Structure formats: structure tokens, C-alpha cells
Amino acid sequence: MMKASFRGSYDADNSDATASVVLTTGDINLRASIAGDAFINAPSLNGLTLSLENPGSFNIDYNVPKKDVRFQFMNSFRVNGKPLNFTYTHSLIGNSTALDGTLLLDSNNKVSVNYGFEPRDCKVKYSYVHGCLTTIEPSYDFGDNSWDLALSRRLQDDSVVRASYRSSTRVLGMDFRTKSFASGRFKVSASVNLAEEKKIPKLTAESIWDFDM
């Protein structure tokens, strides 16, 4: 059986829209994503990305206008009995390579590290889950000596409220994710740049729909 999923988002501040369609057959996903600039004036291939995915194993993305291919491979093994998951990513045209690793210490604690080879920078994030409902995620970027903090809370209806702050950009954000009617999911996000003189919130909305075919 083949399944289809549609995902769309709209940025009210920039009047920008994005959309993606995913076809799933077996363990393989075929994805077509298009960015907002492809909708300006007339339909075009600007912002179009085609992807072949096997979740948890590999992703291959082809950026049509840039003619760039990005490879991503995932694997996992154990360190002292604890699972370590890592992802290797390489882009051909940009010649950029990154390595991500996540070590699950226990059911409530994990540490993630991202290392970019060009330029050489390192980001470390710690995640702590309290009472199965609240997640606290501080992180530090050694490249620009900045820190981020995210706090999320799961509600009784499985909706999630999340707040975040990035010290490098001084952007304070909040989003709300919930299930909508039928088989859809819905997300509303708001952000404020505290570095700007006029602190005007920016709003975006996103919806995801799943279909059986």
C-alpha cells in the first residue's frame, strides 16, 4: 500500500509559502519540496528539491535549480551498553561535510554533538526530560561562543507548547503543535527579535496531512 502526506506552511510576515508531498511505499519515501520563491509571478523550478529517503538509514536530496546533491547516512552502535546514533552529511557543490552524534545516557538524558568540517565548528546540546512531559534543552556553539535554550511541555491532549531563545540572534520564539481534525496536524509559531528597535512578532502557520492510497 502506498501512503501520501502533504505539508504546507505560510509565513505571514514575508507572505511566503512552502509545500512538500511525500509518497511512501515500503521503507522508501519519495519527497518533492518547493520553496516560496517558486510561487512568485509564475510557477517555476526555483526552490524545488527531490528526495529519496529510507528513514533511519539514508537520505539523498537533489536541489533542482542548484543542481546540487546532498547525501546523508545514519547508523547506530553501542558505547558501554548505551546507544550512540550518528549521521554523516555531505553536499557535493558546497563541499560541506558534517557529523552528528547522539548518546542516549538513559530514558531522560541524552547528549548531542554536531561537528562541521568546513568551517570547523562544534555544537553541543543536552536534553533532559522531566516527568515525561517537560523537556529542557540547553546548547552551546563553540564556533561563535553562543548558547541556546529550549523548553517544551506536552499537554494532556498530546499538544506541545515550546519556547526557545537564541543568544546569537536574540530571537525569542514560541510554537504550538496540535492534532487537527481527520488525519492532519497543525503548528503555529511566533518569534520576536529582541535586538530590533521595533519588536514586532513574526507569525507562521504549518499543516500536515496524511492519506492512504
QUIURDA-V777423 format. One record per pair of residues at least 24 apart in sequence whose ideal C-beta (glycine too) atoms are under 8 Angstrom apart, sorted by the first residue. I is the first residue (numbers start at 1). J is the second residue. D is the distance in whole Angstrom. If there is no record, write none. Layout:
<<I;J;D> <I;J;D>>
This chain:
<<1;212;7> <1;213;7> <2;213;5> <3;210;7> <3;211;7> <3;212;6> <3;213;6> <4;210;7> <4;211;4> <4;212;8> <4;213;5> <5;208;7> <5;209;7> <5;210;5> <5;211;7> <6;208;7> <6;209;5> <6;211;8> <7;206;7> <7;207;7> <7;208;5> <7;209;8> <8;206;7> <8;207;6> <9;187;8> <9;204;6> <9;205;7> <9;206;4> <9;207;8> <10;204;7> <10;205;5> <10;206;8> <11;36;7> <11;202;7> <11;203;8> <11;204;5> <12;202;7> <12;203;5> <12;204;7> <12;205;8> <13;202;4> <13;203;7> <13;204;8> <18;47;8> <23;213;8> <27;54;5> <27;55;8> <27;57;8> <28;52;7> <28;53;7> <28;54;6> <29;53;4> <29;54;7> <29;55;7> <66;93;6> <67;93;7> <68;92;6> <68;93;4> <68;94;7> <69;93;8> <79;103;7> <116;143;8> <119;143;7> <141;168;7> <144;168;6> <169;193;7> <169;195;7> <170;194;4> <170;195;4> <180;207;7> <182;209;8> <183;209;6> <183;210;5> <183;211;7> <184;208;6> <184;209;5> <184;210;8>>
